[in-house]
Amino acid sequence: MKNMFFLIMTLLISPRLFSDNLYQQTYLEFDDEMSPEKSYMCKATTSIKLLPGFSYKPKNGESMKLEIDRYSVLPPDEGVYGGVFQNDIGVVGALPGTFNTSNSGAAVYSINIETPPAIGSMKPNLSIVYNSQSGNGLVGWSWELAGLSSIIRTGQTEYHDGNVTSVDFVNDRYLIDGQRLMLVKGSHYGENKSEYKTEIDNMDKIVLYGNDKSPEYFIVYKSDGTIWEYGITNDSRVETKNDDKIILKWMLSKVSDRNGNSMIFNYVKDVGHGEAYIDNIQYTSNEAAGLNPAMKISFVYENKQYDDITGYVCGNMIRNNKLLKSILIHNNYTGKKLFDYSLEYFDPGMYDGNYFIYHRLKSVRLAVGEDEINPTRIIWNAKKKHYNDNFQSYQLDKSVFSDNVPFVGDFNGDGYSDVMLVPYKIQDTYPNDVEGKVYLNNCNGGFHDAPTTSIQLPKNIEWIYVVDMNGDGKDDVILYEFNYNAETEDDDIVTLHFYMSKDGSFVKDTSYSYKSNVALIPGKYMSDDDVGVLIVETYNKYRSRGKIEYVRFVDGKLIKTNVWNEGEINDEDTDYLALDINGDGINELMALYDDGYKLFEMSWDGHYGFEMYTYGSDVTKDSYLFPNDYNGDGKTDLLYYETTRQWRMAFSKGSVFSAPNSCTNTNLLGSVTLNTKDRYKYSLKELQEPSATIRTGDFDGDGVADVGVFKDEAANHYLIVGFKPYLKSNNTCAFAFERRYYMPINYSHQTVQIGRFLPQENVSILSGLPRNPMSSQKAYITSLYPQSAYYSVERIVDGMGNVRGFSYDYLMQNNDRQERFYSCSNDITDNDIRRNSIPIAALRSDTVFSINEVPLVTKYEYYNAMIHAKGHGFLGFEKITTRRYMHGNVFEKKERGLEIQTLYQYCMALPLYERRYNGENQLLADKSLIYRKYSCRSNDKIVMPLLNYSYETIYNPDRTGDFMKLNIVKNNYSSDVGHVDLYDHVVRCISVNKGFTDDVGTNSVEDCPYIEKESVTYLNDDVNNWIVNKPMMICNYKQDSQGEKIGSVKIYVYDDDVPTRIVEETNIPNHQAYMSDPLTSVTKYEYDKFGNVIKQSMSSPSMNYEKVVRSEYGESYNYMYRTKFMDELGRETECNYDKDYGYLLSTTDYNDFVTFNEKDPLGINDVVTLPDGVVRARVMRWAENNEHTP
């Protein structure tokens, strides 16, 4: 097996190296007839054999020269093709891959897409990227195409706007590549020609054009001088299919520099499904100069079938059903295909007894002509290590769960589901008060042996509601007490007792009593409230309609408020349901009547009230409802069973539900018939065994709710799950896959509980026990294996056999871990920043298998994931520790910390410190970072955090704790309004000061004996054309311990017409800017219309004459390469290039001496032939049976 490559440098003499008729190898053999009309040069180091069959009869002065040169080193003739694996046939090399970790702990691996050069570097930067925490996309599960850009709609948030909305085409905000656009100029958001900045300001100017409801396009003026256009062309605007033509997304259509060089992005639109896909990118063009694009990058797709992405935005279906298959790069002028990237997938289907719904990337290949690099192979998690069984199962203590009804909640805020156990009732009431016991999750597939706390329950207890009323992450409880002995209208029938979770126990807050029955509907009904509870008094003989009250937690206590307009909601015999139809995170109230339903949203206008949102007749109070998000778009959909024995599913379209689609013909639901006993009633008495227990939830962890049916046939308990519902072409619903799992589940309504009992992203199941369980019945926690077990990449192997391996774990505390991975305080800071456990998988370790077969392992440890609950989402980890191992020993440790104090009211995190250790404990370097915050005067929620100070203490690696030196860096800034922490448009870094000292007590740069300083003076900003932060003068100097300074000054002058061009540069070899210094030089530049420097003139008092260097950029190469240059003595050199790949082919100097270059795009040969015939060659070949794998 060929598993190694040689790097060979050769020196040889060859007058005709680049002739098509040159043969040079270690040895040569000829056994056929040679063309008489060609000449041949044959050179070998060992032998040349003319075998039988050889013949050569030259004509017209042609000849053959045979030469043996035993001192030459020639490239080997074998080993051009091979590889590490048995069937590899590629040339030596590999697709370049880079590895990183994301802010949230994801493994990120990028495969760069190589593109030919462009004028002014105006070319796309594309890559195929793995992110272990991402989902389904254009390149299958967890992979995506990076390097594109777009602006999309988003809703309002409480932090940014004081309100929470979903996309509604009226109150929308906009995101550019995930960053929120913040208004800085204009009377209101969305106004024509209004201007924006990103929330974390990168000093770009963003201008919106169009009307309030639907902007037509955006133009972004970057701080580097480039201009990015979004939605300028018809194909770069993704519109709704309705007549109003509202634009949903603005794709990047063009990028250009101030010289007019540009790249153009073209898309293919799926008008009916609100999506557009990149079709091609064309670059190396300049419209003003009449230069058409020379290069074209094309994208080829195929359609997905079951694993497409669907959802609704304000009534419009959005669907992504494309799978990227290849990326092709062509030269538009020659028509030649330059690079061919092909992507191979594992298609959805059965693999080793497990069904995979989603495409998984298998390999990425690169071909150039007839040659190709061996593929980068993607190796996904192995079944044996990650999902060996069909499901997970943990047996619980039967004596604890016997004769108890479980109530599930997170009572200590650690992210795990705990359980409160309450005895079954035999009669309507208990004989005496009873005790509800809380068993906390042990974070290891079970619960603690003894209850952590308990709560005394009245004998008339009817039900317990588990709700986090104060938003502290710990569930509270509401006891529903029903007085069966009430005889008169003055008797209280219902009393609600509110108990708050505090310091590990429950403390009673208040009680409310009612003279009629009430319904409780918990939900988050207002954006500025935590979860509240609606209390709806039902119809009774004393009042035709009962009142509605809203209970919420305000300023440390519960407040009860009347809700107006209840007459429009509650009626005789009405059921209620809280759901989120528009995906804004705020619940609407669904009222179900005999003849249909109405949907209401709560409002505040000096008082609480309800406004009708929508209504319909497809669903009634007689329907069996199973609400959930069945397509993963964040909105509540409805699965329901009708008394006509029909199963249907209606998807939320944002403001209404879609027409119901039949699900009856599915294997999962076709045989399920429900009746009265199958309604899940709130009761502590044991209920009749149902026909089937139905639960909905994300059973596999892919972000889409599935449907589970629990059954018992002939003492065989099993769960059938329908995964990923989808809409078929005939408008019926089906499931991408259905599977039966024989689980030890006691399947009655009261024994099957869904929660997060295990530390993973999918839901798990608590199977409790009925009253008086049989000896064979046991309590369990069960779960399917999560998505991350099946769909995580375990190894990536490049074309040369380099391996990077990954392992993952969940950001949940786990007492069973042998090594530290995640720790969390599970609390809340000010400004609603929570330190939480998160049920997502993060990188636990990455391993590089090196050439000497000794693995280099890096392990990760995380502390306190910080999440902002009201607009900013995930902020980062308070601390990350990485340890690097070799031979099982730690040889390096690094720590990195974040802080939230600097941007306190802005709810963002910044780096605080970085520490590096030798081994586990020997501190080598400790750097502390201090940031300075600037706020935009036009919008105080726009900030620019800038590094102000860094202090790095260096310790002696040979003597633990021995201080060596201190490095101090101080950055000074100036805003365009001269304020210490406010700015209008830009903030400039006016100086960088570095100090170095061996005095540990030094606090400032000025007190250091050694100082380096760079100060910058800027030109006035042109904010209209967004030419900003252009340096006019840069001064550098170094100062030693004696106070001596040496330095230099540069002064720049810019072109008036193209202000990004420097037309004059003055270099002064002293830091005082004394122009009289005889070594001062002035260099002037002239440019062609593409921005290439074509003349460079240098003058100085120390020079006898002006030095002028001229360059030409030829039309034949689209002005990308310098084809001719003349030095200061007038000597010319001409250059020839490969028109497709851009590498140099030859140079001819002023003496007509020619230097030849031979290269190939894959880099396996790089040969330079000098005019004297000396050849320098660097080639790569596979070696045979080398023990060290590259």
ZINORQUI-V382187 format. One record per residue. N is the residue number from 1. NEAR is the number of other ideal C-beta (glycine too) atoms within 12 Angstrom. Layout:
n=(N | N)
near=(NEAR | NEAR)
This chain:
n=(1 | 2 | 3 | 4 | 5 | 6 | 7 | 8 | 9 | 10 | 11 | 12 | 13 | 14 | 15 | 16 | 17 | 18 | 19 | 20 | 21 | 22 | 23 | 24 | 25 | 26 | 27 | 28 | 29 | 30 | 31 | 32 | 33 | 34 | 35 | 36 | 37 | 38 | 39 | 40 | 41 | 42 | 43 | 44 | 45 | 46 | 47 | 48 | 49 | 50 | 51 | 52 | 53 | 54 | 55 | 56 | 57 | 58 | 59 | 60 | 61 | 62 | 63 | 64 | 65 | 66 | 67 | 68 | 69 | 70 | 71 | 72 | 73 | 74 | 75 | 76 | 77 | 78 | 79 | 80 | 81 | 82 | 83 | 84 | 85 | 86 | 87 | 88 | 89 | 90 | 91 | 92 | 93 | 94 | 95 | 96 | 97 | 98 | 99 | 100 | 101 | 102 | 103 | 104 | 105 | 106 | 107 | 108 | 109 | 110 | 111 | 112 | 113 | 114 | 115 | 116 | 117 | 118 | 119 | 120 | 121 | 122 | 123 | 124 | 125 | 126 | 127 | 128 | 129 | 130 | 131 | 132 | 133 | 134 | 135 | 136 | 137 | 138 | 139 | 140 | 141 | 142 | 143 | 144 | 145 | 146 | 147 | 148 | 149 | 150 | 151 | 152 | 153 | 154 | 155 | 156 | 157 | 158 | 159 | 160 | 161 | 162 | 163 | 164 | 165 | 166 | 167 | 168 | 169 | 170 | 171 | 172 | 173 | 174 | 175 | 176 | 177 | 178 | 179 | 180 | 181 | 182 | 183 | 184 | 185 | 186 | 187 | 188 | 189 | 190 | 191 | 192 | 193 | 194 | 195 | 196 | 197 | 198 | 199 | 200 | 201 | 202 | 203 | 204 | 205 | 206 | 207 | 208 | 209 | 210 | 211 | 212 | 213 | 214 | 215 | 216 | 217 | 218 | 219 | 220 | 221 | 222 | 223 | 224 | 225 | 226 | 227 | 228 | 229 | 230 | 231 | 232 | 233 | 234 | 235 | 236 | 237 | 238 | 239 | 240 | 241 | 242 | 243 | 244 | 245 | 246 | 247 | 248 | 249 | 250 | 251 | 252 | 253 | 254 | 255 | 256 | 257 | 258 | 259 | 260 | 261 | 262 | 263 | 264 | 265 | 266 | 267 | 268 | 269 | 270 | 271 | 272 | 273 | 274 | 275 | 276 | 277 | 278 | 279 | 280 | 281 | 282 | 283 | 284 | 285 | 286 | 287 | 288 | 289 | 290 | 291 | 292 | 293 | 294 | 295 | 296 | 297 | 298 | 299 | 300 | 301 | 302 | 303 | 304 | 305 | 306 | 307 | 308 | 309 | 310 | 311 | 312 | 313 | 314 | 315 | 316 | 317 | 318 | 319 | 320 | 321 | 322 | 323 | 324 | 325 | 326 | 327 | 328 | 329 | 330 | 331 | 332 | 333 | 334 | 335 | 336 | 337 | 338 | 339 | 340 | 341 | 342 | 343 | 344 | 345 | 346 | 347 | 348 | 349 | 350 | 351 | 352 | 353 | 354 | 355 | 356 | 357 | 358 | 359 | 360 | 361 | 362 | 363 | 364 | 365 | 366 | 367 | 368 | 369 | 370 | 371 | 372 | 373 | 374 | 375 | 376 | 377 | 378 | 379 | 380 | 381 | 382 | 383 | 384 | 385 | 386 | 387 | 388 | 389 | 390 | 391 | 392 | 393 | 394 | 395 | 396 | 397 | 398 | 399 | 400 | 401 | 402 | 403 | 404 | 405 | 406 | 407 | 408 | 409 | 410 | 411 | 412 | 413 | 414 | 415 | 416 | 417 | 418 | 419 | 420 | 421 | 422 | 423 | 424 | 425 | 426 | 427 | 428 | 429 | 430 | 431 | 432 | 433 | 434 | 435 | 436 | 437 | 438 | 439 | 440 | 441 | 442 | 443 | 444 | 445 | 446 | 447 | 448 | 449 | 450 | 451 | 452 | 453 | 454 | 455 | 456 | 457 | 458 | 459 | 460 | 461 | 462 | 463 | 464 | 465 | 466 | 467 | 468 | 469 | 470 | 471 | 472 | 473 | 474 | 475 | 476 | 477 | 478 | 479 | 480 | 481 | 482 | 483 | 484 | 485 | 486 | 487 | 488 | 489 | 490 | 491 | 492 | 493 | 494 | 495 | 496 | 497 | 498 | 499 | 500 | 501 | 502 | 503 | 504 | 505 | 506 | 507 | 508 | 509 | 510 | 511 | 512 | 513 | 514 | 515 | 516 | 517 | 518 | 519 | 520 | 521 | 522 | 523 | 524 | 525 | 526 | 527 | 528 | 529 | 530 | 531 | 532 | 533 | 534 | 535 | 536 | 537 | 538 | 539 | 540 | 541 | 542 | 543 | 544 | 545 | 546 | 547 | 548 | 549 | 550 | 551 | 552 | 553 | 554 | 555 | 556 | 557 | 558 | 559 | 560 | 561 | 562 | 563 | 564 | 565 | 566 | 567 | 568 | 569 | 570 | 571 | 572 | 573 | 574 | 575 | 576 | 577 | 578 | 579 | 580 | 581 | 582 | 583 | 584 | 585 | 586 | 587 | 588 | 589 | 590 | 591 | 592 | 593 | 594 | 595 | 596 | 597 | 598 | 599 | 600 | 601 | 602 | 603 | 604 | 605 | 606 | 607 | 608 | 609 | 610 | 611 | 612 | 613 | 614 | 615 | 616 | 617 | 618 | 619 | 620 | 621 | 622 | 623 | 624 | 625 | 626 | 627 | 628 | 629 | 630 | 631 | 632 | 633 | 634 | 635 | 636 | 637 | 638 | 639 | 640 | 641 | 642 | 643 | 644 | 645 | 646 | 647 | 648 | 649 | 650 | 651 | 652 | 653 | 654 | 655 | 656 | 657 | 658 | 659 | 660 | 661 | 662 | 663 | 664 | 665 | 666 | 667 | 668 | 669 | 670 | 671 | 672 | 673 | 674 | 675 | 676 | 677 | 678 | 679 | 680 | 681 | 682 | 683 | 684 | 685 | 686 | 687 | 688 | 689 | 690 | 691 | 692 | 693 | 694 | 695 | 696 | 697 | 698 | 699 | 700 | 701 | 702 | 703 | 704 | 705 | 706 | 707 | 708 | 709 | 710 | 711 | 712 | 713 | 714 | 715 | 716 | 717 | 718 | 719 | 720 | 721 | 722 | 723 | 724 | 725 | 726 | 727 | 728 | 729 | 730 | 731 | 732 | 733 | 734 | 735 | 736 | 737 | 738 | 739 | 740 | 741 | 742 | 743 | 744 | 745 | 746 | 747 | 748 | 749 | 750 | 751 | 752 | 753 | 754 | 755 | 756 | 757 | 758 | 759 | 760 | 761 | 762 | 763 | 764 | 765 | 766 | 767 | 768 | 769 | 770 | 771 | 772 | 773 | 774 | 775 | 776 | 777 | 778 | 779 | 780 | 781 | 782 | 783 | 784 | 785 | 786 | 787 | 788 | 789 | 790 | 791 | 792 | 793 | 794 | 795 | 796 | 797 | 798 | 799 | 800 | 801 | 802 | 803 | 804 | 805 | 806 | 807 | 808 | 809 | 810 | 811 | 812 | 813 | 814 | 815 | 816 | 817 | 818 | 819 | 820 | 821 | 822 | 823 | 824 | 825 | 826 | 827 | 828 | 829 | 830 | 831 | 832 | 833 | 834 | 835 | 836 | 837 | 838 | 839 | 840 | 841 | 842 | 843 | 844 | 845 | 846 | 847 | 848 | 849 | 850 | 851 | 852 | 853 | 854 | 855 | 856 | 857 | 858 | 859 | 860 | 861 | 862 | 863 | 864 | 865 | 866 | 867 | 868 | 869 | 870 | 871 | 872 | 873 | 874 | 875 | 876 | 877 | 878 | 879 | 880 | 881 | 882 | 883 | 884 | 885 | 886 | 887 | 888 | 889 | 890 | 891 | 892 | 893 | 894 | 895 | 896 | 897 | 898 | 899 | 900 | 901 | 902 | 903 | 904 | 905 | 906 | 907 | 908 | 909 | 910 | 911 | 912 | 913 | 914 | 915 | 916 | 917 | 918 | 919 | 920 | 921 | 922 | 923 | 924 | 925 | 926 | 927 | 928 | 929 | 930 | 931 | 932 | 933 | 934 | 935 | 936 | 937 | 938 | 939 | 940 | 941 | 942 | 943 | 944 | 945 | 946 | 947 | 948 | 949 | 950 | 951 | 952 | 953 | 954 | 955 | 956 | 957 | 958 | 959 | 960 | 961 | 962 | 963 | 964 | 965 | 966 | 967 | 968 | 969 | 970 | 971 | 972 | 973 | 974 | 975 | 976 | 977 | 978 | 979 | 980 | 981 | 982 | 983 | 984 | 985 | 986 | 987 | 988 | 989 | 990 | 991 | 992 | 993 | 994 | 995 | 996 | 997 | 998 | 999 | 1000 | 1001 | 1002 | 1003 | 1004 | 1005 | 1006 | 1007 | 1008 | 1009 | 1010 | 1011 | 1012 | 1013 | 1014 | 1015 | 1016 | 1017 | 1018 | 1019 | 1020 | 1021 | 1022 | 1023 | 1024 | 1025 | 1026 | 1027 | 1028 | 1029 | 1030 | 1031 | 1032 | 1033 | 1034 | 1035 | 1036 | 1037 | 1038 | 1039 | 1040 | 1041 | 1042 | 1043 | 1044 | 1045 | 1046 | 1047 | 1048 | 1049 | 1050 | 1051 | 1052 | 1053 | 1054 | 1055 | 1056 | 1057 | 1058 | 1059 | 1060 | 1061 | 1062 | 1063 | 1064 | 1065 | 1066 | 1067 | 1068 | 1069 | 1070 | 1071 | 1072 | 1073 | 1074 | 1075 | 1076 | 1077 | 1078 | 1079 | 1080 | 1081 | 1082 | 1083 | 1084 | 1085 | 1086 | 1087 | 1088 | 1089 | 1090 | 1091 | 1092 | 1093 | 1094 | 1095 | 1096 | 1097 | 1098 | 1099 | 1100 | 1101 | 1102 | 1103 | 1104 | 1105 | 1106 | 1107 | 1108 | 1109 | 1110 | 1111 | 1112 | 1113 | 1114 | 1115 | 1116 | 1117 | 1118 | 1119 | 1120 | 1121 | 1122 | 1123 | 1124 | 1125 | 1126 | 1127 | 1128 | 1129 | 1130 | 1131 | 1132 | 1133 | 1134 | 1135 | 1136 | 1137 | 1138 | 1139 | 1140 | 1141 | 1142 | 1143 | 1144 | 1145 | 1146 | 1147 | 1148 | 1149 | 1150 | 1151 | 1152 | 1153 | 1154 | 1155 | 1156 | 1157 | 1158 | 1159 | 1160 | 1161 | 1162 | 1163 | 1164 | 1165 | 1166 | 1167 | 1168 | 1169 | 1170 | 1171 | 1172 | 1173 | 1174 | 1175 | 1176 | 1177 | 1178 | 1179 | 1180 | 1181 | 1182 | 1183 | 1184 | 1185 | 1186 | 1187 | 1188 | 1189 | 1190)
near=(18 | 33 | 29 | 25 | 36 | 26 | 20 | 27 | 19 | 32 | 22 | 33 | 21 | 32 | 22 | 25 | 34 | 24 | 21 | 12 | 22 | 28 | 29 | 38 | 28 | 26 | 21 | 28 | 20 | 24 | 14 | 13 | 14 | 25 | 18 | 17 | 15 | 23 | 24 | 28 | 29 | 33 | 37 | 26 | 24 | 18 | 20 | 26 | 18 | 19 | 13 | 11 | 13 | 20 | 16 | 25 | 15 | 18 | 13 | 11 | 9 | 19 | 20 | 26 | 24 | 22 | 26 | 21 | 26 | 15 | 14 | 25 | 23 | 35 | 33 | 29 | 19 | 17 | 27 | 28 | 26 | 36 | 36 | 34 | 23 | 11 | 14 | 29 | 23 | 38 | 34 | 41 | 37 | 35 | 39 | 23 | 31 | 20 | 29 | 21 | 32 | 25 | 26 | 28 | 37 | 34 | 40 | 33 | 42 | 29 | 40 | 26 | 36 | 31 | 35 | 39 | 30 | 38 | 37 | 37 | 23 | 40 | 33 | 37 | 23 | 31 | 30 | 41 | 36 | 45 | 36 | 39 | 35 | 33 | 33 | 37 | 31 | 38 | 41 | 41 | 41 | 38 | 42 | 30 | 38 | 28 | 28 | 36 | 36 | 33 | 43 | 34 | 38 | 33 | 34 | 28 | 32 | 27 | 28 | 33 | 25 | 16 | 24 | 32 | 29 | 38 | 38 | 29 | 31 | 19 | 27 | 33 | 37 | 40 | 28 | 35 | 25 | 19 | 26 | 36 | 41 | 37 | 31 | 32 | 27 | 23 | 12 | 14 | 30 | 30 | 21 | 22 | 23 | 29 | 34 | 39 | 41 | 31 | 38 | 30 | 38 | 26 | 35 | 37 | 38 | 43 | 34 | 37 | 27 | 27 | 20 | 22 | 22 | 31 | 38 | 30 | 31 | 42 | 34 | 42 | 35 | 27 | 29 | 23 | 33 | 31 | 34 | 40 | 32 | 40 | 38 | 31 | 23 | 21 | 27 | 36 | 35 | 39 | 32 | 31 | 22 | 20 | 8 | 16 | 21 | 31 | 40 | 40 | 43 | 43 | 40 | 40 | 39 | 36 | 38 | 36 | 32 | 33 | 34 | 30 | 41 | 38 | 42 | 37 | 39 | 29 | 33 | 22 | 26 | 27 | 23 | 16 | 28 | 35 | 35 | 38 | 35 | 35 | 29 | 26 | 42 | 34 | 41 | 41 | 36 | 34 | 19 | 17 | 23 | 13 | 32 | 20 | 32 | 40 | 41 | 36 | 42 | 27 | 36 | 23 | 27 | 21 | 19 | 31 | 21 | 30 | 38 | 34 | 33 | 38 | 37 | 38 | 39 | 36 | 30 | 36 | 31 | 37 | 30 | 32 | 28 | 33 | 37 | 37 | 30 | 28 | 41 | 29 | 37 | 27 | 31 | 28 | 24 | 19 | 12 | 23 | 26 | 36 | 35 | 29 | 38 | 26 | 37 | 24 | 29 | 31 | 23 | 29 | 20 | 13 | 20 | 17 | 14 | 30 | 28 | 36 | 41 | 40 | 39 | 35 | 40 | 28 | 33 | 44 | 33 | 38 | 28 | 30 | 17 | 15 | 24 | 31 | 40 | 38 | 36 | 41 | 36 | 39 | 25 | 38 | 34 | 20 | 19 | 13 | 18 | 28 | 32 | 17 | 19 | 23 | 34 | 30 | 30 | 28 | 20 | 36 | 25 | 23 | 14 | 25 | 37 | 26 | 27 | 38 | 39 | 44 | 37 | 36 | 39 | 34 | 45 | 37 | 33 | 35 | 38 | 44 | 40 | 39 | 43 | 43 | 38 | 40 | 29 | 29 | 28 | 15 | 13 | 17 | 22 | 25 | 12 | 13 | 19 | 29 | 22 | 36 | 31 | 39 | 38 | 34 | 38 | 29 | 36 | 21 | 25 | 30 | 38 | 24 | 14 | 14 | 25 | 26 | 27 | 23 | 34 | 23 | 35 | 28 | 24 | 29 | 41 | 34 | 31 | 37 | 35 | 36 | 38 | 33 | 41 | 31 | 27 | 29 | 31 | 38 | 39 | 41 | 43 | 43 | 39 | 37 | 35 | 30 | 26 | 21 | 14 | 21 | 11 | 11 | 13 | 11 | 17 | 24 | 29 | 35 | 28 | 41 | 33 | 37 | 36 | 29 | 37 | 22 | 14 | 17 | 22 | 35 | 21 | 23 | 26 | 22 | 21 | 28 | 23 | 32 | 25 | 28 | 29 | 36 | 34 | 38 | 38 | 34 | 34 | 35 | 38 | 31 | 30 | 24 | 33 | 34 | 33 | 41 | 42 | 45 | 38 | 36 | 33 | 31 | 23 | 22 | 12 | 17 | 18 | 16 | 23 | 32 | 31 | 40 | 29 | 39 | 40 | 34 | 29 | 19 | 8 | 13 | 16 | 33 | 24 | 28 | 26 | 21 | 36 | 23 | 24 | 33 | 19 | 23 | 40 | 38 | 25 | 17 | 20 | 33 | 30 | 37 | 33 | 32 | 39 | 31 | 43 | 35 | 33 | 36 | 32 | 36 | 37 | 44 | 46 | 41 | 41 | 36 | 26 | 18 | 19 | 22 | 39 | 32 | 37 | 39 | 36 | 37 | 24 | 21 | 11 | 8 | 16 | 31 | 26 | 36 | 22 | 22 | 32 | 29 | 25 | 30 | 20 | 28 | 38 | 28 | 26 | 24 | 34 | 36 | 35 | 41 | 34 | 37 | 33 | 45 | 39 | 32 | 35 | 29 | 41 | 38 | 42 | 44 | 47 | 41 | 35 | 27 | 20 | 18 | 17 | 26 | 40 | 35 | 45 | 41 | 41 | 42 | 34 | 36 | 30 | 26 | 39 | 31 | 19 | 30 | 32 | 28 | 38 | 26 | 19 | 31 | 21 | 35 | 38 | 23 | 19 | 31 | 23 | 30 | 16 | 15 | 19 | 26 | 25 | 27 | 19 | 21 | 24 | 37 | 24 | 26 | 25 | 18 | 21 | 30 | 25 | 35 | 39 | 37 | 36 | 36 | 36 | 33 | 43 | 44 | 40 | 38 | 34 | 40 | 38 | 42 | 45 | 45 | 45 | 41 | 31 | 27 | 16 | 8 | 14 | 16 | 32 | 26 | 42 | 36 | 43 | 40 | 41 | 42 | 42 | 36 | 33 | 20 | 10 | 10 | 18 | 24 | 39 | 32 | 38 | 36 | 32 | 29 | 33 | 24 | 30 | 22 | 38 | 33 | 40 | 40 | 38 | 36 | 31 | 37 | 41 | 44 | 41 | 35 | 34 | 36 | 43 | 39 | 41 | 40 | 37 | 41 | 35 | 43 | 43 | 45 | 42 | 46 | 39 | 32 | 26 | 14 | 23 | 13 | 9 | 11 | 28 | 29 | 37 | 36 | 44 | 42 | 43 | 40 | 32 | 34 | 42 | 42 | 37 | 38 | 44 | 44 | 44 | 33 | 29 | 43 | 33 | 40 | 40 | 36 | 36 | 30 | 34 | 38 | 30 | 40 | 31 | 38 | 36 | 38 | 42 | 37 | 35 | 29 | 21 | 18 | 19 | 10 | 20 | 21 | 35 | 42 | 27 | 34 | 23 | 31 | 21 | 25 | 25 | 13 | 25 | 28 | 36 | 35 | 38 | 38 | 38 | 35 | 37 | 38 | 41 | 42 | 43 | 36 | 29 | 37 | 27 | 28 | 25 | 18 | 21 | 14 | 16 | 18 | 22 | 28 | 29 | 32 | 34 | 39 | 32 | 42 | 29 | 34 | 38 | 41 | 35 | 32 | 32 | 28 | 32 | 32 | 28 | 31 | 32 | 34 | 40 | 35 | 31 | 39 | 32 | 30 | 32 | 28 | 25 | 19 | 13 | 13 | 16 | 25 | 24 | 28 | 29 | 30 | 32 | 31 | 28 | 33 | 28 | 33 | 23 | 29 | 35 | 20 | 20 | 34 | 34 | 34 | 37 | 32 | 29 | 29 | 27 | 27 | 30 | 27 | 26 | 25 | 19 | 20 | 16 | 23 | 30 | 31 | 29 | 29 | 28 | 27 | 29 | 25 | 30 | 28 | 31 | 36 | 33 | 35 | 25 | 24 | 30 | 22 | 33 | 39 | 35 | 42 | 33 | 35 | 25 | 30 | 26 | 29 | 32 | 28 | 31 | 24 | 26 | 18 | 19 | 11 | 13 | 16 | 18 | 17 | 22 | 23 | 24 | 32 | 28 | 36 | 30 | 33 | 29 | 24 | 31 | 27 | 31 | 27 | 20 | 15 | 16 | 16 | 25 | 25 | 36 | 28 | 34 | 35 | 40 | 33 | 29 | 28 | 27 | 29 | 32 | 29 | 32 | 28 | 28 | 21 | 20 | 19 | 12 | 23 | 18 | 19 | 30 | 18 | 19 | 32 | 22 | 29 | 35 | 27 | 30 | 28 | 28 | 27 | 23 | 27 | 23 | 18 | 29 | 23 | 22 | 15 | 20 | 31 | 32 | 32 | 34 | 30 | 26 | 26 | 26 | 29 | 30 | 28 | 29 | 24 | 24 | 16 | 17 | 10 | 14 | 14 | 20 | 19 | 27 | 28 | 32 | 30 | 26 | 28 | 22 | 26 | 23 | 13 | 16 | 26 | 26 | 34 | 31 | 26 | 24 | 23 | 29 | 29 | 28 | 29 | 25 | 22 | 26 | 17 | 25 | 18 | 20 | 13 | 21 | 14 | 19 | 27 | 28 | 27 | 28 | 26 | 28 | 23 | 29 | 30 | 25 | 40 | 35 | 32 | 27 | 27 | 23 | 29 | 24 | 24 | 22 | 22 | 17 | 17 | 18 | 9 | 13 | 18 | 23 | 24 | 27 | 27 | 28 | 25 | 30 | 23 | 21 | 20 | 35 | 37 | 35 | 40 | 34 | 31 | 31 | 26 | 29 | 23 | 18 | 19 | 13 | 14 | 19 | 22 | 28 | 28 | 30 | 25 | 28 | 26 | 28 | 32 | 32 | 30 | 27 | 26 | 28 | 28 | 28 | 22 | 20 | 17 | 14 | 14 | 18 | 26 | 29 | 31 | 29 | 27 | 26 | 28 | 31 | 32 | 25 | 33 | 31 | 26 | 35 | 31 | 32 | 24 | 19 | 17 | 22 | 21 | 37 | 26 | 33 | 26 | 34 | 34 | 32 | 35 | 27 | 17 | 14 | 20 | 13 | 18 | 27 | 33)
